[in-house]
Amino acid sequence: MKIRNGFVSNSSSSSFVVCKIGLDEFKINVVKNHIEYALKIAQDKNIKKQQYGYDIFGLWDEHDEWKYVESDHLILLYSDMDNFEISVFLNTMGIKGTYHYDEYLEEEEAQLIVHKLEENYEEFLPQKKI
């Protein structure tokens, strides 16, 4: 169990990094507005909202959107409740990302992290298959 002064983290907190290099504007929009696009997919697949939410990409509802901050080359998505499985959704949409870590982030911390990660953004480039 993690213990932090002033805040007790739960295991649902996490962050996810997406490199914008190679993504067109549509895919960048999908990352930023993932709940909107997931709702469209659920509707297209005729998946109805149940008592606890939609059962696709985890069990979520419209309030489970991940927050994000971005730098020139990266988008850092972060959540304190990861009911919406962002990695599964992005993979379904053909967008590669990197899991970062399990820790609750405030927006200011997320801004600092994404700008620190920007210094080595090449590490987050999608690996091409040979």
DSSP file (Angstrom, degrees, kcal/mol; ACC not computed):
  #  RESIDUE AA STRUCTURE BP1 BP2  ACC     N-H-->O    O-->H-N    N-H-->O    O-->H-N    TCO  KAPPA ALPHA  PHI   PSI    X-CA   Y-CA   Z-CA
    1    1 A M              0   0    0      0, 0.0     2,-0.3     0, 0.0     9,-0.1   0.000 360.0 360.0 360.0 138.5    0.0    0.0    0.0
    2    2 A K        -     0   0    0      7,-0.3     2,-0.4     2,-0.0     7,-0.2  -0.696 360.0-165.0 -88.6 138.8    1.3    3.5   -0.8
    3    3 A I        +     0   0    0     -2,-0.3     2,-0.4     5,-0.1     5,-0.1  -0.992  11.3 172.1-125.1 131.8    1.3    6.1    1.8
    4    4 A R  B >   -A    7   0A   0      3,-0.6     3,-1.7    -2,-0.4     2,-0.1  -0.999  38.7-105.4-139.8 132.9    1.7    9.8    1.0
    5    5 A N  T 3  S+     0   0    0     -2,-0.4    -2,-0.0     1,-0.3     3,-0.0  -0.349 104.6   6.9 -59.3 130.9    1.4   12.8    3.4
    6    6 A G  T 3  S+     0   0    0     -2,-0.1     2,-0.3     2,-0.0    -1,-0.3   0.258 130.7  50.1  83.8 -13.4   -1.9   14.6    2.8
    7    7 A F  B <   -A    4   0A   0     -3,-1.7     2,-0.6     2,-0.0    -3,-0.6  -0.941  65.2-149.0-158.0 132.9   -3.2   12.1    0.3
    8    8 A V        -     0   0    0     -2,-0.3     2,-0.1    -5,-0.1    -5,-0.1  -0.922  25.4-143.1-105.4 117.7   -3.6    8.3    0.3
    9    9 A S        -     0   0    0     -2,-0.6    -7,-0.3    -7,-0.2     2,-0.3  -0.457   6.8-148.4 -78.3 146.7   -3.3    6.9   -3.2
   10   10 A N    >   -     0   0    0     70,-0.2     3,-1.5    -2,-0.1    94,-0.1  -0.738  30.3-106.8-107.5 167.9   -5.4    4.0   -4.4
   11   11 A S  T 3  S+     0   0    0     -2,-0.3    70,-0.1     1,-0.3    -2,-0.0   0.546 109.9  73.9 -72.4  -5.2   -4.2    1.5   -6.9
   12   12 A S  T 3  S+     0   0    0     68,-0.2    70,-0.9    90,-0.1     2,-0.3   0.553  71.9 102.4 -85.0  -7.2   -6.4    2.9   -9.6
   13   13 A S    <   +     0   0    0     -3,-1.5     2,-0.3    67,-0.2    67,-0.2  -0.581  47.1 139.1 -77.4 135.5   -4.2    6.0  -10.1
   14   14 A S  E     -B   79   0B   0     65,-2.1    65,-2.4    -2,-0.3     2,-0.3  -0.987  37.1-138.5-164.9 168.8   -2.0    5.9  -13.2
   15   15 A S  E     -B   78   0B   0     86,-1.1    85,-2.4    -2,-0.3    86,-0.4  -0.951   9.8-161.1-136.4 158.2   -0.6    7.8  -16.1
   16   16 A F  E     -BC  77  99B   0     61,-2.8    61,-3.3    -2,-0.3     2,-0.4  -0.999   8.7-146.9-144.2 132.1   -0.1    7.0  -19.7
   17   17 A V  E     -BC  76  98B   0     81,-3.2    81,-3.0    -2,-0.4     2,-0.4  -0.883  11.2-172.3-109.5 132.2    2.2    8.7  -22.2
   18   18 A V  E     -B   75   0B   0     57,-2.7    57,-2.5    -2,-0.4     2,-0.5  -0.987  18.8-138.3-121.5 129.4    1.4    9.0  -26.0
   19   19 A C  E     -B   74   0B   0     77,-0.5    55,-0.3   105,-0.5    77,-0.1  -0.751   6.2-155.7 -85.7 130.0    4.0   10.3  -28.5
   20   20 A K    >   +     0   0    0     53,-3.5     3,-2.2    -2,-0.5     2,-0.2   0.646  59.8 111.4 -81.0 -15.0    2.3   12.7  -31.0
   21   21 A I  T 3  S+     0   0    0     52,-0.6     3,-0.1     1,-0.3    -2,-0.1  -0.424  87.8  14.1 -63.5 127.7    5.0   12.1  -33.6
   22   22 A G  T 3  S+     0   0    0      1,-0.3     2,-0.5    -2,-0.2    -1,-0.3   0.324 100.3 116.6  89.0  -6.7    3.4   10.2  -36.5
   23   23 A L    <   -     0   0    0     -3,-2.2    -1,-0.3     4,-0.0     2,-0.1  -0.799  58.0-139.8 -94.8 134.0   -0.1   10.8  -35.3
   24   24 A D     >  -     0   0    0     -2,-0.5     4,-2.1    -3,-0.1     5,-0.2  -0.319  35.1 -94.1 -80.1 174.1   -2.4   12.9  -37.5
   25   25 A E  H  > S+     0   0    0      1,-0.2     4,-2.3     2,-0.2     5,-0.1   0.841 124.1  57.7 -59.5 -35.2   -4.8   15.5  -36.1
   26   26 A F  H  > S+     0   0    0      2,-0.2     4,-2.1     1,-0.2    -1,-0.2   0.947 108.4  44.4 -61.0 -48.8   -7.7   12.9  -36.0
   27   27 A K  H  > S+     0   0    0      2,-0.2     4,-2.1     1,-0.2    -2,-0.2   0.867 111.8  52.7 -67.6 -35.7   -5.7   10.5  -33.8
   28   28 A I  H  X S+     0   0    0     -4,-2.1     4,-2.2     1,-0.2    -1,-0.2   0.907 110.1  49.7 -62.9 -40.1   -4.5   13.3  -31.5
   29   29 A N  H  X S+     0   0    0     -4,-2.3     4,-2.3    -5,-0.2    -2,-0.2   0.873 107.2  54.7 -64.4 -37.9   -8.2   14.3  -31.1
   30   30 A V  H  < S+     0   0    0     -4,-2.1     7,-0.2     2,-0.2    -2,-0.2   0.909 108.6  48.8 -61.5 -42.7   -9.1   10.7  -30.3
   31   31 A V  H >< S+     0   0    0     -4,-2.1     3,-0.9     1,-0.2    -2,-0.2   0.946 115.7  42.4 -62.2 -48.0   -6.5   10.7  -27.5
   32   32 A K  H 3< S+     0   0    0     -4,-2.2    -2,-0.2     1,-0.3    -1,-0.2   0.809 125.1  34.5 -70.5 -30.5   -7.8   14.0  -26.1
   33   33 A N  T 3X S+     0   0    0     -4,-2.3     4,-1.8    -5,-0.2     3,-0.4  -0.274  73.9 144.1-118.9  44.3  -11.5   13.1  -26.5
   34   34 A H  H <>  +     0   0    0     -3,-0.9     4,-2.6     1,-0.2     5,-0.2   0.810  68.7  54.3 -59.7 -36.1  -11.3    9.4  -25.8
   35   35 A I  H  > S+     0   0    0      2,-0.2     4,-2.6     1,-0.2    -1,-0.2   0.923 106.8  52.2 -66.0 -41.8  -14.7    9.2  -23.9
   36   36 A E  H  > S+     0   0    0     -3,-0.4     4,-1.5     1,-0.2    -2,-0.2   0.926 114.5  42.1 -57.8 -45.9  -16.5   10.8  -26.9
   37   37 A Y  H  X S+     0   0    0     -4,-1.8     4,-2.2    -7,-0.2    -1,-0.2   0.866 112.2  53.9 -72.6 -35.5  -15.0    8.3  -29.3
   38   38 A A  H  X S+     0   0    0     -4,-2.6     4,-2.8     1,-0.2    -2,-0.2   0.888 106.5  53.0 -64.3 -38.2  -15.5    5.3  -26.9
   39   39 A L  H  X S+     0   0    0     -4,-2.6     4,-2.5     2,-0.2    -1,-0.2   0.897 108.2  50.6 -62.7 -39.4  -19.2    6.3  -26.7
   40   40 A K  H  X S+     0   0    0     -4,-1.5     4,-2.7     2,-0.2    -2,-0.2   0.907 111.3  48.1 -64.0 -41.0  -19.4    6.3  -30.5
   41   41 A I  H  X S+     0   0    0     -4,-2.2     4,-2.2     2,-0.2    -2,-0.2   0.931 111.5  49.9 -64.7 -45.1  -17.8    2.8  -30.6
   42   42 A A  H  <>S+     0   0    0     -4,-2.8     5,-3.3     1,-0.2    -2,-0.2   0.917 112.9  47.3 -59.1 -43.2  -20.2    1.5  -27.9
   43   43 A Q  H ><5S+     0   0    0     -4,-2.5     3,-1.5     3,-0.2    -2,-0.2   0.926 110.8  50.9 -64.2 -44.8  -23.1    2.9  -29.8
   44   44 A D  H 3<5S+     0   0    0     -4,-2.7    -1,-0.2     1,-0.3    -2,-0.2   0.843 113.3  45.7 -61.4 -33.4  -21.9    1.4  -33.1
   45   45 A K  T 3<5S-     0   0    0     -4,-2.2    -1,-0.3    -5,-0.2    -2,-0.2   0.345 114.4-119.6 -91.0   5.7  -21.5   -2.0  -31.4
   46   46 A N  T < 5 +     0   0    0     -3,-1.5     2,-0.7     1,-0.2    -3,-0.2   0.855  55.8 160.2  58.3  38.0  -25.0   -1.6  -29.8
   47   47 A I      < -     0   0    0     -5,-3.3    -1,-0.2    -6,-0.2     2,-0.2  -0.832  26.5-152.1 -92.5 117.1  -23.5   -1.7  -26.3
   48   48 A K        -     0   0    0     -2,-0.7     7,-0.4    -3,-0.1     2,-0.3  -0.574  22.9-100.6 -90.1 150.6  -26.0   -0.2  -23.9
   49   49 A K        -     0   0    0     -2,-0.2     5,-0.2     5,-0.1     2,-0.1  -0.560  42.3-160.8 -69.6 127.0  -25.1    1.5  -20.6
   50   50 A Q  B >   -E   53   0C   0      3,-2.2     3,-1.0    -2,-0.3    -1,-0.0  -0.269  41.0 -77.7 -96.0-173.1  -25.7   -0.9  -17.7
   51   51 A Q  T 3  S+     0   0    0      1,-0.3     3,-0.1    -2,-0.1    -2,-0.1   0.877 133.3  33.3 -55.9 -41.2  -26.1   -0.1  -14.0
   52   52 A Y  T 3  S-     0   0    0      1,-0.3     2,-0.3     9,-0.0    -1,-0.3   0.316 124.0 -92.1-102.7   8.0  -22.3    0.4  -13.5
   53   53 A G  B <   -E   50   0C   0     -3,-1.0    -3,-2.2     6,-0.1     2,-0.3  -0.772  66.9 -20.3 122.8-164.9  -21.5    1.8  -17.0
   54   54 A Y  E     -F   60   0D   0      6,-3.5     6,-1.7    -2,-0.3     2,-0.9  -0.666  48.7-143.6 -85.3 135.9  -20.4    0.6  -20.4
   55   55 A D  E    S+F   59   0D   0     -7,-0.4     2,-0.3    -2,-0.3     4,-0.2  -0.504  70.5  90.1-102.1  64.0  -18.7   -2.8  -20.5
   56   56 A I  S    S+     0   0    0      2,-0.9     4,-0.2    -2,-0.9    -2,-0.1  -0.935  93.5  12.0-152.5 133.8  -16.2   -2.1  -23.2
   57   57 A F  S    S-     0   0    0     -2,-0.3    28,-2.6    27,-0.1     2,-0.2   0.908 138.8 -45.7  60.5  43.3  -12.7   -0.8  -22.5
   58   58 A G  B    S-G   84   0E   0     26,-0.2    -2,-0.9     1,-0.1     2,-0.6  -0.553  90.8 -58.6  95.8-167.3  -13.3   -1.6  -18.8
   59   59 A L  E    S+F   55   0D   0     24,-0.6     2,-0.3    -4,-0.2    -4,-0.2  -0.928  82.2 136.4-117.4 104.0  -16.5   -0.7  -16.9
   60   60 A W  E     -F   54   0D   0     -6,-1.7    -6,-3.5    -2,-0.6     2,-0.2  -0.814  37.7-150.5-142.0 170.6  -16.9    3.0  -17.1
   61   61 A D    >   -     0   0    0     -2,-0.3     3,-2.0    -8,-0.2    23,-0.1  -0.784  50.4 -76.5-136.5-172.5  -19.3    5.9  -17.7
   62   62 A E  T 3  S+     0   0    0      1,-0.3     3,-0.5    -2,-0.2   -27,-0.1   0.661 123.7  61.7 -63.5 -16.8  -19.0    9.5  -19.0
   63   63 A H  T 3  S+     0   0    0      1,-0.2    -1,-0.3   -28,-0.0   -28,-0.0   0.422  83.4  80.0 -90.4   1.3  -17.4   10.7  -15.8
   64   64 A D    <   +     0   0    0     -3,-2.0    20,-0.4     2,-0.0    -1,-0.2   0.092  60.3 142.4 -97.0  22.6  -14.3    8.4  -16.1
   65   65 A E        -     0   0    0     -3,-0.5     2,-0.3     1,-0.1   -32,-0.0  -0.399  50.9-124.8 -65.5 137.1  -12.5   10.6  -18.6
   66   66 A W        -     0   0    0     -2,-0.1    13,-0.2    13,-0.1     2,-0.1  -0.602  21.6-128.6 -78.9 142.3   -8.7   10.8  -18.2
   67   67 A K  E     -D   78   0B   0     11,-2.2    11,-2.5    -2,-0.3     2,-0.3  -0.470  28.7-161.6 -81.4 162.1   -7.2   14.3  -17.8
   68   68 A Y  E     -D   77   0B   0      9,-0.2     2,-0.3    -2,-0.1     9,-0.2  -0.997  20.8-172.5-147.6 154.4   -4.3   15.2  -20.0
   69   69 A V  E     -D   76   0B   0      7,-1.9     7,-3.0    -2,-0.3     2,-0.3  -0.943  20.0-158.5-133.0 156.3   -1.5   17.7  -20.4
   70   70 A E  E     -D   75   0B   0     -2,-0.3     5,-0.2     5,-0.2     2,-0.2  -0.956  14.6-168.1-140.4 159.2    0.8   18.0  -23.4
   71   71 A S        -     0   0    0      3,-2.6    44,-0.1    -2,-0.3    43,-0.0  -0.515  56.9 -72.0-122.3-166.5    4.1   19.2  -24.6
   72   72 A D  S    S+     0   0    0     -2,-0.2    43,-0.0     1,-0.2     3,-0.0   0.890 129.3  12.6 -59.7 -40.4    5.5   19.6  -28.1
   73   73 A H  S    S+     0   0    0    -53,-0.1   -53,-3.5   -54,-0.0   -52,-0.6   0.539 120.4  58.9-115.8 -10.9    5.8   15.9  -28.7
   74   74 A L  E     -B   19   0B   0    -55,-0.3    -3,-2.6   -54,-0.1     2,-0.4  -0.873  51.1-156.3-129.0 153.9    3.9   14.1  -25.9
   75   75 A I  E     -BD  18  70B   0    -57,-2.5   -57,-2.7    -2,-0.3     2,-0.7  -0.999  14.7-158.8-122.5 125.5    0.5   13.8  -24.3
   76   76 A L  E     -BD  17  69B   0     -7,-3.0    -7,-1.9    -2,-0.4     2,-0.4  -0.924   7.3-165.4-105.4 113.4    0.4   12.6  -20.7
   77   77 A L  E     +BD  16  68B   0    -61,-3.3   -61,-2.8    -2,-0.7     2,-0.3  -0.801  12.4 179.3 -94.2 138.1   -2.9   11.2  -19.7
   78   78 A Y  E     +BD  15  67B   0    -11,-2.5   -11,-2.2    -2,-0.4     2,-0.3  -0.994   8.2 177.3-144.0 150.3   -3.5   10.8  -16.0
   79   79 A S  E     -B   14   0B   0    -65,-2.4   -65,-2.1    -2,-0.3     3,-0.2  -0.997  30.4-154.2-150.0 147.3   -6.3    9.5  -13.8
   80   80 A D  S    S+     0   0    0     -2,-0.3     2,-0.3     1,-0.3   -68,-0.2   0.413 100.6  36.2 -99.0  -1.0   -7.1    8.9  -10.2
   81   81 A M        -     0   0    0    -67,-0.1     2,-0.9   -69,-0.1     3,-0.5  -0.778  69.0-169.1-150.1 100.7   -9.7    6.2  -11.2
   82   82 A D        +     0   0    0    -70,-0.9   -69,-0.1    -2,-0.3   -18,-0.0  -0.245  40.7 131.7 -94.4  50.2   -8.8    4.1  -14.2
   83   83 A N        +     0   0    0     -2,-0.9     2,-0.7   -25,-0.1   -24,-0.6   0.884  65.7  69.9 -60.8 -38.1  -12.1    2.4  -14.8
   84   84 A F  B    S-G   58   0E   0     -3,-0.5     2,-1.6   -20,-0.4   -26,-0.2  -0.749  89.6-138.2 -83.1 115.7  -11.7    3.4  -18.4
   85   85 A E     >  -     0   0    0    -28,-2.6     4,-2.3    -2,-0.7     3,-0.3  -0.575  24.0-178.2 -80.6  89.3   -8.9    1.2  -19.7
   86   86 A I  H  > S+     0   0    0     -2,-1.6     4,-3.0     1,-0.2     5,-0.3   0.841  77.2  55.5 -60.2 -37.2   -7.0    3.8  -21.8
   87   87 A S  H  > S+     0   0    0      2,-0.2     4,-2.2     1,-0.2    -1,-0.2   0.908 109.6  46.1 -65.5 -40.3   -4.4    1.4  -23.1
   88   88 A V  H  > S+     0   0    0     -3,-0.3     4,-2.2     2,-0.2    -2,-0.2   0.926 114.7  48.2 -65.8 -44.9   -7.0   -1.0  -24.5
   89   89 A F  H  X S+     0   0    0     -4,-2.3     4,-1.8     2,-0.2    -2,-0.2   0.950 113.1  46.3 -60.7 -50.8   -8.9    1.8  -26.1
   90   90 A L  H  <>S+     0   0    0     -4,-3.0     5,-3.2     1,-0.2     4,-0.2   0.898 111.7  51.7 -62.3 -40.0   -5.8    3.4  -27.7
   91   91 A N  H ><5S+     0   0    0     -4,-2.2     3,-1.4    -5,-0.3    -1,-0.2   0.908 108.0  52.2 -61.7 -41.4   -4.6    0.1  -28.9
   92   92 A T  H 3<5S+     0   0    0     -4,-2.2    -1,-0.2     1,-0.3    -2,-0.2   0.856 109.8  49.7 -60.3 -35.5   -8.0   -0.5  -30.5
   93   93 A M  T 3<5S-     0   0    0     -4,-1.8    -1,-0.3     2,-0.2    -2,-0.2   0.385 121.5-108.8 -86.1   3.7   -7.7    2.8  -32.2
   94   94 A G  T < 5S+     0   0    0     -3,-1.4     2,-0.5     1,-0.2    -3,-0.2   0.780  76.2 133.2  76.5  27.0   -4.2    2.0  -33.5
   95   95 A I      < -     0   0    0     -5,-3.2     2,-0.3    -6,-0.1    -1,-0.2  -0.951  45.4-146.9-115.7 123.9   -2.4    4.4  -31.2
   96   96 A K        +     0   0    0     -2,-0.5   -77,-0.5   -77,-0.1     2,-0.3  -0.680  24.3 167.3 -90.8 142.2    0.6    3.2  -29.2
   97   97 A G        -     0   0    0     -2,-0.3     2,-0.4   -79,-0.2   -79,-0.2  -0.882  29.4-122.0-143.0 174.9    1.4    4.5  -25.8
   98   98 A T  E     -C   17   0B   0    -81,-3.0   -81,-3.2    -2,-0.3     2,-0.2  -0.988  21.4-127.1-127.4 126.5    3.5    3.8  -22.8
   99   99 A Y  E     -C   16   0B   0     -2,-0.4   -83,-0.2   -83,-0.2     3,-0.1  -0.509  27.4-174.3 -65.8 135.9    2.3    3.1  -19.3
  100  100 A H        -     0   0    0    -85,-2.4     2,-0.3     1,-0.2   -84,-0.2   0.877  41.4 -54.9-102.5 -70.6    4.1    5.5  -16.9
  101  101 A Y        -     0   0    0    -86,-0.4   -86,-1.1     2,-0.1     2,-1.0  -0.990  38.4-100.4-169.0 165.1    3.4    4.7  -13.3
  102  102 A D        +     0   0    0     -2,-0.3     2,-0.3   -88,-0.2   -88,-0.2  -0.789  69.9 113.6 -93.5  95.6    0.8    4.3  -10.5
  103  103 A E        -     0   0    0     -2,-1.0     2,-0.2   -91,-0.1    -2,-0.1  -0.909  67.9-108.1-162.0 138.0    0.7    7.5   -8.6
  104  104 A Y        -     0   0    0     -2,-0.3     2,-0.4   -91,-0.1   -24,-0.1  -0.458  39.0-160.7 -66.3 135.0   -1.9   10.1   -8.1
  105  105 A L        -     0   0    0     -2,-0.2     2,-0.2   -91,-0.1   -91,-0.1  -0.953  13.3-149.8-121.0 138.4   -1.0   13.3  -10.0
  106  106 A E     >  -     0   0    0     -2,-0.4     4,-2.5     1,-0.1     3,-0.2  -0.636  39.7-104.0 -89.5 161.9   -2.2   16.9   -9.6
  107  107 A E  H  > S+     0   0    0     -2,-0.2     4,-2.5     1,-0.2     5,-0.2   0.887 121.6  53.3 -57.7 -40.6   -2.3   19.0  -12.7
  108  108 A E  H  > S+     0   0    0      1,-0.2     4,-2.1     2,-0.2    -1,-0.2   0.904 110.4  47.2 -62.8 -40.3    0.8   20.9  -11.7
  109  109 A E  H  > S+     0   0    0      2,-0.2     4,-2.7     1,-0.2    -1,-0.2   0.910 110.7  52.1 -65.2 -42.1    2.7   17.6  -11.2
  110  110 A A  H  X S+     0   0    0     -4,-2.5     4,-2.7     1,-0.2     5,-0.2   0.899 108.6  51.2 -61.5 -40.9    1.5   16.3  -14.5
  111  111 A Q  H  X S+     0   0    0     -4,-2.5     4,-1.9     2,-0.2    -1,-0.2   0.929 111.5  47.2 -61.5 -45.7    2.7   19.5  -16.2
  112  112 A L  H  X S+     0   0    0     -4,-2.1     4,-1.9     1,-0.2    -2,-0.2   0.915 113.3  48.8 -62.3 -42.9    6.2   19.1  -14.7
  113  113 A I  H  X S+     0   0    0     -4,-2.7     4,-3.1     1,-0.2     5,-0.2   0.937 109.9  49.5 -64.8 -47.5    6.4   15.5  -15.6
  114  114 A V  H  X S+     0   0    0     -4,-2.7     4,-1.6     1,-0.2    -1,-0.2   0.876 112.8  47.9 -63.8 -35.2    5.4   15.9  -19.2
  115  115 A H  H  X S+     0   0    0     -4,-1.9     4,-0.6    -5,-0.2    -1,-0.2   0.840 112.5  48.8 -74.0 -31.5    7.9   18.7  -19.7
  116  116 A K  H >< S+     0   0    0     -4,-1.9     3,-0.9    -5,-0.2     4,-0.3   0.915 112.3  48.4 -69.1 -43.3   10.6   16.6  -18.0
  117  117 A L  H >< S+     0   0    0     -4,-3.1     3,-1.6     1,-0.2    -2,-0.2   0.815  99.0  69.6 -64.9 -30.1    9.7   13.6  -20.3
  118  118 A E  H >< S+     0   0    0     -4,-1.6     3,-1.6     1,-0.3    -1,-0.2   0.819  85.2  68.9 -57.5 -31.9    9.8   15.9  -23.3
  119  119 A E  T << S+     0   0    0     -3,-0.9    -1,-0.3    -4,-0.6    -2,-0.2   0.800 115.1  25.9 -58.9 -28.6   13.6   16.1  -22.9
  120  120 A N  T X  S+     0   0    0     -3,-1.6     3,-2.1    -4,-0.3    -1,-0.3  -0.254  76.8 144.5-126.5  43.8   13.8   12.5  -23.9
  121  121 A Y  G X   +     0   0    0     -3,-1.6     3,-2.2     1,-0.3     4,-0.2   0.740  59.7  76.2 -60.2 -23.0   10.7   12.2  -26.0
  122  122 A E  G >  S+     0   0    0      1,-0.3     3,-1.5     2,-0.2    -1,-0.3   0.797  83.0  67.9 -58.5 -27.6   12.4    9.8  -28.4
  123  123 A E  G <  S+     0   0    0     -3,-2.1    -1,-0.3     1,-0.3    -2,-0.2   0.719  99.3  51.0 -63.2 -19.8   12.0    7.1  -25.8
  124  124 A F  G <  S+     0   0    0     -3,-2.2  -105,-0.5    -4,-0.3    -1,-0.3   0.352  78.8 121.8-102.4   4.4    8.3    7.2  -26.4
  125  125 A L  S <  S-     0   0    0     -3,-1.5     2,-0.1    -4,-0.2  -103,-0.1  -0.448  75.8-102.2 -64.4 138.2    8.4    6.9  -30.2
  126  126 A P        -     0   0    0      0, 0.0     2,-0.4     0, 0.0    -1,-0.1  -0.398  37.7-117.5 -61.2 137.0    6.4    3.8  -31.3
  127  127 A Q        -     0   0    0     -2,-0.1     2,-0.4    -3,-0.1    -3,-0.0  -0.629  25.2-136.7 -78.1 129.8    8.7    0.9  -32.2
  128  128 A K        -     0   0    0     -2,-0.4     2,-0.3     1,-0.0    -1,-0.0  -0.696  16.3-122.3 -88.6 139.2    8.5   -0.1  -35.8
  129  129 A K              0   0    0     -2,-0.4    -1,-0.0     1,-0.1     0, 0.0  -0.585 360.0 360.0 -79.7 140.4    8.4   -3.8  -36.6
  130  130 A I              0   0    0     -2,-0.3    -1,-0.1     0, 0.0    -2,-0.0   0.407 360.0 360.0-100.4 360.0   11.2   -5.1  -38.9
